[in-house]
Amino acid sequence: FMFYVKNYYLEHERVFKWARAYQIQTFTNMETNNYIESWHNQLMTNYLQRKRNRRLDFLIFILVDDVHTGFMHNTARMAADIRRMGSKTREARKRMIAAEEIN
C-alpha cells in the first residue's frame, strides 16, 4: 500500500489535488460524487420544485438568476462564519435587545 501511495501520489503532483492544505480556497474541495448528488438534489427540490421540465432556457435562467445568487450568499456566509444561533446565544441576544430598548 505504501509503495502504491508513494509512487502514484507522493512523487507526482496528485497530492496537491486532494490534500486540503494545498487547496487554493477554503471551499474548493467539494469534488466528490456525494457532494454532486447532494447539490443535484438541492437543485431539483429547492429551485425546480421537482417539476420535470426539459427546456434548457428555463434551466439556464434558474441557474443564473437564483442558484448563482444563493451560492454567492452561502459562500459569503460560510467565509464570515455566520451560523444559526444556539438557544443560549439567542437568549443572550434577546436580553441585549431588551436592555437597549430600556436605555
C-alpha positions as CSV (number, residue, x, y, z in Angstrom):
1,F,0.0,0.0,0.0
2,M,2.8,2.5,0.9
3,F,4.6,1.6,-2.3
4,Y,1.4,2.5,-4.3
5,V,0.8,5.7,-2.4
6,K,4.4,6.8,-2.7
7,N,4.7,6.0,-6.5
8,Y,1.3,7.3,-7.6
9,Y,0.6,10.2,-5.3
10,L,3.5,11.5,-3.3
11,E,6.1,11.6,-6.2
12,H,3.7,13.2,-8.6
13,E,1.6,16.3,-8.4
14,R,-1.5,14.4,-7.4
15,V,-1.0,15.1,-3.7
16,F,-1.7,18.8,-4.4
17,K,-5.1,17.9,-5.9
18,W,-6.6,16.1,-2.9
19,A,-4.8,17.4,0.1
20,R,-6.7,20.2,1.9
21,A,-3.5,22.0,2.8
22,Y,-2.9,22.6,-0.9
23,Q,-6.3,23.8,-1.8
24,I,-6.3,27.4,-3.0
25,Q,-9.6,28.5,-1.5
26,T,-11.4,27.1,1.5
27,F,-14.5,25.6,-0.2
28,T,-13.0,24.2,-3.3
29,N,-12.5,20.6,-2.1
30,M,-16.1,19.7,-2.8
31,E,-15.4,17.4,-5.8
32,T,-16.8,14.1,-4.6
33,N,-19.8,12.3,-6.1
34,N,-21.7,12.6,-2.8
35,Y,-21.4,16.4,-3.0
36,I,-22.6,16.5,-6.6
37,E,-25.5,14.2,-5.8
38,S,-26.5,16.4,-2.8
39,W,-26.2,19.5,-4.9
40,H,-28.4,18.0,-7.7
41,N,-31.0,17.1,-5.1
42,Q,-31.0,20.7,-3.8
43,L,-31.3,22.0,-7.3
44,M,-34.3,19.7,-8.1
45,T,-36.0,20.2,-4.7
46,N,-35.5,23.9,-3.9
47,Y,-35.1,25.6,-7.3
48,L,-37.1,23.4,-9.7
49,Q,-39.8,22.1,-7.2
50,R,-39.4,18.6,-8.5
51,K,-41.1,19.6,-11.8
52,R,-40.0,17.8,-14.9
53,N,-39.0,20.4,-17.4
54,R,-36.9,19.7,-20.5
55,R,-36.5,23.4,-21.5
56,L,-32.9,24.4,-21.5
57,D,-33.6,28.2,-21.4
58,F,-35.6,27.7,-18.1
59,L,-32.8,25.8,-16.5
60,I,-30.2,28.4,-17.5
61,F,-32.5,31.2,-16.2
62,I,-32.8,29.4,-12.8
63,L,-29.1,28.7,-12.6
64,V,-28.1,32.3,-13.4
65,D,-30.8,34.1,-11.6
66,D,-31.5,32.0,-8.4
67,V,-28.7,29.4,-8.0
68,H,-25.8,31.8,-8.6
69,T,-27.2,34.4,-6.1
70,G,-27.8,31.7,-3.5
71,F,-24.4,30.2,-4.0
72,M,-22.6,33.5,-3.6
73,H,-24.7,34.3,-0.5
74,N,-23.9,31.0,1.1
75,T,-20.2,31.2,0.3
76,A,-20.0,34.7,1.8
77,R,-21.9,33.4,4.9
78,M,-19.6,30.5,5.3
79,A,-16.5,32.7,4.9
80,A,-17.8,35.1,7.5
81,D,-18.6,32.1,9.8
82,I,-22.3,33.2,10.2
83,R,-24.4,30.3,11.6
84,R,-27.7,29.8,13.3
85,M,-27.8,30.9,16.8
86,G,-28.0,28.4,19.6
87,S,-30.5,28.7,22.4
88,K,-28.1,30.3,24.8
89,T,-26.9,32.8,22.2
90,R,-30.5,33.6,21.2
91,E,-31.5,34.3,24.9
92,A,-28.4,36.5,25.4
93,R,-29.3,38.4,22.2
94,K,-32.9,38.9,23.4
95,R,-31.6,40.3,26.7
96,M,-29.3,42.7,24.9
97,I,-32.1,44.0,22.7
98,A,-34.4,44.4,25.7
99,A,-31.6,46.3,27.6
100,E,-31.1,48.6,24.6
101,E,-34.8,49.4,24.5
102,I,-34.8,50.4,28.1
103,N,-32.0,52.9,27.6
